Amino acid sequence: MTKKILIVDDDEFYRSLLVKALDAFGFEAVTVNNGYEAMKICENHLFDLIITDIFMPDMDGLELIKNISSRKTPILVISGANAVGVDYLKTAMMFGASDVLYKPIEFDILQEKIDRLISQ
């Protein structure tokens, strides 16, 4: 059975990059543009992993993590964080994120993190 991963990122380039990588890794990817869309799709669908950006308009990744962490689905946060962003990433881990991956994404590390998080 193919594992299903939700990608939440407002950056179309990174969404498409992640979709291509996940397809190559053998996963099914579903994409949304923001936290509100993610919340809505999570009401009716189960995912094996959620990958979310931390900085997005409307509902940022922190708010999303707070709202979905009770589902027990692993959450991988991706970010091009600067010094200010590091505090957000620490907060994301406190709110229930499972791991963090920094942009630019290295695909071997992405696959390693996904495999580890899904197998837990």
HELIX and SHEET records of a PDB file:
HELIX    1   1 GLU A   12  PHE A   25  1                                  14    
HELIX    2   2 GLY A   35  ASN A   44  1                                  10    
HELIX    3   3 GLY A   61  ILE A   68  1                                   8    
HELIX    4   4 SER A   69  ARG A   71  5                                   3    
HELIX    5   5 ALA A   83  PHE A   95  1                                  13    
HELIX    6   6 PHE A  107  SER A  119  1                                  13    
SHEET    1   A 5 GLU A  28  VAL A  32  0                                        
SHEET    2   A 5 LYS A   4  VAL A   8  1                                        
SHEET    3   A 5 LEU A  49  ASP A  53  1                                        
SHEET    4   A 5 ILE A  75  SER A  79  1                                        
SHEET    5   A 5 ASP A  99  TYR A 102  1                                        
END                                                                             
